[in-house]
Amino acid sequence: MSYRRLSDPLVQNVLAGVILGLGPGIYVAITLLGAGGGPANYTRMVNVANAVLYAYVVVSDSPRSLSAWLALLESLQSCSPTLRTNGFLLPQELFWVSRQTSSGLRQPISPSRIRRNVLEDLLSACNGVCSASSVGYSFFHHIRDHETEHDQGTLGSLVAFGINFNASQLQVPMSVYIVFIILMASAFFVAAFSIVPPAKVRRRDGTPIAHYPHEGLWEELKRQRLLLKDWRLLAMFIPMFASEVPIIVLSSLNSLYFNIRTRSLNSLMFNVMQIVGAIWIGLMLDNWKIASRRTRGVVTVTAVAVIVIAGWIGLTVWLYRNPMDLLDPPLFDWTDGPFGGFFVLNLIFGMNMVIYQVTVQWIIATFTNDPEHLARLAGLVKGVLAGGVAAAFGTEAAGLTQLNVVAYNFTIQAVGLVLMAIMAWTCVTTTSCTTKSPPAEVQASVGKDMEKDDDQAS
């Protein structure tokens, strides 16, 4: 691919999605196996570690805008994506070692093992925060990036399913971790040889993208604080908080109820349905047959509500019909009766994982068209979302029954749907564009970039 084609904004967004897919996408694939691919008795320990992980992300993301993070990394803007991809490798290796030292389904949960899982998840969190900083804004505008990320997660799940197809052991074999580590390492090369500095990104007509100069860390933090004065964002707090809770519930149930090959199948199909969900929600929100953006939002929220509520009600019924003893997990196979109902629910929640979150982001993105403001919103959304995931993992780590865990997560998602419907009807306008011209600094930056191009051409 020529450098000029590589510097196209759309190509760069797709490559960012590929990098995310090979990093957090693979991490999601192993998470969906339940207990990190370990035996059923690891479930609670992994949930404790993940609760700590996401609590750390809340502290890291919420008080800081993405612009603030990028301000700190401005001197490394051309190589920071390459450096960030390495952060997922070490925790994955520790995860592999942790699983290989386990023995037996009823092995007690020791503080040392919990500390080791917390360490590996904190290392992953450090990298995840930086990765989100570099690409979070684009996700507000390019739903197809969600498809790209989930494509890579599906690849990881497919590998695990193929290796575990006839597996009889209680956890995934080391070959799964080796393949996952190789896939994660490949993100380094994608970032190193494909990502170009923002100043060199050019549209197809040769014009540069607008460059917004950083205003300093403290100024960015002050502007981030101003977001909390916007009542619309406060109203969207619960929807943001509830965006990703399905993965916690489904991963725990996967590890507690099913054997390893069935867990691999469930993980694969969950990821496949995320791709389906990303395509479907894109068609809904970009459906120009519905001229009014407000109507489009209300119709989409209604359709999402039907899918989400049906999934939670179905899961509640399934749990009532299939009670479980934590000391003697059933470890169903896909040939057993209870699998059929859970398989359908797994497909529904795979869609839920994407369509709920994208709808939340779409509504918030209609509040402004200012790229700087959207970057700050992205940081806030990711921070609040991580808080919701930490709380969901906390309910699992606290030892609540699965029915109580489902009741909690069902409630916050249902309340979030009501608030999304209200905000879509009252706050989504025909357009948030204004006649205001870009800041003088931005116009000057674009002008300088075009002058440089002219000089190089001459």
N, C-alpha and C positions, 0 to 999 in steps of 0.2 A: 504494500500500500504506500503510495507516494506521501511525502510529508505534508503536501498541501491538502490532500484528502484526509490525512490523519488529524490535521488541526481543525477539522470541521466540528462545530459545537455538538451536533448530534452524535458523531462518532465518539467524541470524548465522553459524552453522557453514557453511551452504550458500554464503553470500556470501563467506566466507573462502576456500572452495574455488574460487569464481569468480575472485577476485583472484589466487589462486595460479595458476590456469589461464591467466589473461591475462598473467602475468609469467613465472614459470619454466616454465609449460606451453608457451608460445610458444618459449621458449628451447630446450626439449627438442625441439620440432618442427624447429627449424633445425639442432640438433645431429644429429638422426637422418638428415638429408640427407647427412651425412658431409662432413668438411672445412668445416663451417659453411656449406654451400651453394656453396663454391668449387670449383675444379678439383681433379683427383685429386692433383696434386703438392703441394697445400696440406695434405694429410692429416697428415703428420708434424708440421708446424709447429703446426697446431691442437691436436694431441695434446700437444705440449710445453706450449702455453699452458694447456690444460685441466688438465694435471698440476699446474701451479703454482697454478691456481685452487683446486682441491680440497685441495691442501696447505695453502693459506691458510684454507680453511673448517675444516680439522681443528684448526688453531691457535686459530681463533676460537670454535668450538663446543665442543670436547671439554672444555677446562678450565672452561667457564662453563655453568652451568645456564640453562635458559630463564627461570627465575625471576629469576636475576641480571641477565639482559639487560632483563627487564621492570622490574626495580627501577631501573635506570638511566633507563628511559624513562617512569617513572611519571608525571612531570609532563606528558608528552605523550601520555598514554594515549588521548585522544580523537582525536588527529590523526596519530599516528605511522603507522597503516596507510596513510593518504593520502600521507604523505611517502615511505614506503618504495617505493611503486609507481613513483616516478620513477626509481629506481636502475637499472631494466632498459632505459630508453630510450637513455641515452648509450652504453652498450656496444654496443647493437644498431646505433646510428648509426655508430659506429666500425667495427663489423663490416662494414657496408654499404660504407663508404668503402674499407676494406681490400680487399674483393673487387673493387671497380671499378678498382683500380689494378693488378690482376694481368694478366699477358699470357703466354699460352702454357702448354702442359701441362708442359714441362720447365724452367720458370723456376726458377732456384736459390733455395733458402731462405736469405734474408739475415737477419742478426741484428736489423736494424731492424724487419723484419716480425714476427719473433718477439716483440720487445719490445712492438710495438703490440698484438699479440694478447694478450700477457700483461696489458697495461694494461687492455684492454677486459674481460677475464675477471676481473681483480681488482675492477674496478668492479661487475661483476655479482655477484661473491662478497660484497662488502660489503652489498649490498642483500639477497642471498639469505639471509644469516645473520639479518638483522633480520626478514625475512618469516617465516622458520622459527620465530623466537622468538615471534611473535604467534599462530601457529596450530598449532605442533607438538603441543601437548598434545591438541587435539581430534582429531588423526589417530589417536590410540591408541584412541579410542572410537567414531569415526564413519567406518566404512569407506566410506560413500557419498561422503565428501569426496574420496576418491581418484577416484571416478567423475566428480565434477564437474570436478576439475582436468584429468583426461585428456580430458573432453569438449572443453575449450578447446584443448588440444594437438591434438586431432583436427581441430578447426576450422582451426587454423593449417596443418596438414598438407594438409587438403583444399584450402585456398587455393593452396598451393604446387603441388599436383598439377594443379589446374585451369589455372593459368598455364603450367605446364611440360608440358602434355599433348603438345604437338607441338614442343617445344623441341629445337633441334639444337646449341645452344652447350654449352660445357664447364662452365658454372656457372649458378646461378639468376639471372634478370634482376633489375634494380633494383626492379621493381614488387613482387616478393615481399617484399623488405626494407621497402618503403614500407607495404604492408598489415600486415606484422608490427608495425611501429612504431605504426601506428594502433591495432591491437588492444591493444598494451601500454599505450598512452596511455589507452585507455578504462578500464583498471583504476583509474586515478586518480579518475575520476568515480564508479565503483562504490564505492570506498573513501570518498570525500569525502561522498557523499550517502546511504550505506546502513549503514556501520558505526557503531554506537552505543557510547558508553563502557560498560565492563563493569558499572559500578555501576547503570546504567539498564536492563540486560537483565532481562526478567521472563518467568517461565513463563506458561502459558496461564491458570493459576488466580490470577495476579497476584503470586505470591511471587517474591522476588528470588533470584538465585543466590548461593551462599556467596562471600564475599569474604575471601581470605586476605591479610592485610597483609604487605608486604615486610619482611624482617628485616635488610636491609642487604646490601651486596655481599659483604663478607668472610665473613659468616655463611653466605650462600648458597654461596660457593666452598668453605667447609669442609664443608658438607653434600654438595656434589658429590663431594668427595674421598672421603667415606665410602662412596660407591657402589662404589668399587673394592675394598672389603673384602667385598663380597657375591659369594660364589663362583658363584652362579647367573649373574650378569652376566658374570663372567669366562669362564664356560663358553659364553655366548652371543656372545663377542667375534667369533669367526670367522663365524658366521651374519650378524651385523651388518655385518661387514667385506665380505662377499660379496653384499650385498643388491642392488646396482644395477650390477654389472659387465656384464650383457648389453648395455646401451646402448652401451658403449665398443666392444665387439667388433663389434656389428652396424653401428654408424655408420662405422667404419673400412672394413669389408668393403664397405659400400654405396658409399662414395666410390671405392674402388680397383677394383671389379669392374663397375660399372654406369654407364650414361649418366644425364644429369640427370633425364630424365622417368621412368626406371625407379627412380632413387633417390627421387623424389617419391612414387611409388606405394608403394615399400617403407616409407617414412616414414609415409604415411597408414595403411597396414594394421597397422604396428607399434602405432600409437596406438589404432586401433580395437580391437585385441586387448587392449590395456591396459584398456579399458572392459569388455570381455567378462571379462577376468581378475578385475577388481574385483568384478563382479557374482557371478561363480562363487565366488570365495573368501569373499565375504560369506555366500552361501548355505551354504557348507560350515561355516564357523566359527559361524554363528548357527542351525544346523540343530537345532531343539529336538526332532526325532524321535530324536536321539541324546542321551539324558538326561545321560549323564556327560560333563562338560567335558573330562576327561582322555581319554576315548575319542574325543571329537570332535577333540581336538588330534592324537592319534596317527593317526587316519584321514586327517585333512587333510594332515599332513606326508607320509604315505605317498603320497597322490594327487599332491601337489606334486612329490615325488621322481620319480615316474614321468614326469611332463611335463618336468621339468628335465633329467634324465639322458638321456631320448630326444632332446631338443634338442641337447645337447652331442655326443652320439655321432653324430647325423645331420650336424652341422656339420663334425665331423672327417672323416667320409667324403666330404662334398661338397668340402672343401678338397683332399683327396688326389686327387680326380677332376678338379679344376680348378686346377692350379698356375698361378702368376702371376709375371710379370716386372715388378718395380716400375718399371723404365724404360720399359715398354710395357704399361700397364694395358689389359685387354681391352675395358672399357666396353661390357659386354653390354647389349642391349635386352631388353624383355620378350617380344619375339618370338624370341629366341635360346634354344637348348636348355637351357643351365645355369640359366636364370632359374627354371624350374618348381620345382626342388628347393629353391633358396634361398628362394623365395616361401613354401613350406610351413614352412621353418625360421624365417623371419622372423615368421610367425604364432605359432609356439611360443614364441619368445623374447619376443614382445610380452606374452604371458601371464606368462612367467617374471619379467619386470620388476616385475610387481605382486604376484603370488601369493607369491613368495618373501619379499618385503619385508613384506607384510602379515602373513604367518604368523609371522615373526620378532617383529614388533611385538605381535601377539596373545599370544604366549607370554610376552614380557616384561611385558605389561600384566597378566597374571594374578598377578604377584608381589605386587601391592598394589592397593588401591583409593583410596589417599590422593592427591588431586589434586596436592598440592605435590610428592610423591615422583614421581608420573608425569611432571610437568613436567621434573624433573631427569633422569629416564630418557630423555625425548624429546631433551634436549640431548645426552646421552651417545650415544644411538643415531645421531643425525644426524652427530655428530663422527666416530664410528667408521666409519659408512657412507661419509663423505667420504674417509676414509683409504683405504678399499678402492677407491673410484673413482680416487683419485689414483694408487694403485699400479697399477691396470689401465691408466690412461692412460700411466703410466710405462713399462710393458712395450711399449706401442705406440711411444712416443717414443724408446725405446732402440734401435729398429730390429730387434726380434726378428721372426722369421718368424711369419706368421699361425697356423701350426700350434702353435708354442710359446706364443703368446699364448692360444690356445684351451685348450691343455693346462693352463696356469697357472690360468685362470679356472674351468675345469671342476673342477679339483682342489679349489679353495677352496670352491666351491659344494657339491661332493659331501661334503666334510668337514663343512660347515655343516649339511647335511641330517642327517647322523648325529647331530650334537650336538643339533639340534632335536628329533629323535625321542627321544633320551635325556631331554632336559629336559621334553618333553611328557608322558612316562610317569612321571617321578620327581617333578616339581615342580609340575605343574598340578593344583590341587585343585578340589574341588567349588565352592568360592567362597573369595574372599579377603576377604570382608566380615567385620567383627568387631562385637561389641556395644559397642565403645568409641564414646562420643558425640563429636561434632565439638569441636575446641578451643574454649575459652571465648571467644577473640577472634573466632572465626568466628561463633559464636552471637550475640555482641554486635553484630557487623557486620550480620548479617541482621536483628536486631531493630531497629537504628537505621534501616536501609533501609525496613523496613515502617512504622516510625513516621513517616518522611518522607512516605511515600505516603499515610498516613492524614491527615497535616496538609495535604498538597496537596489531597486529596479534600474535606476540610472547608472 
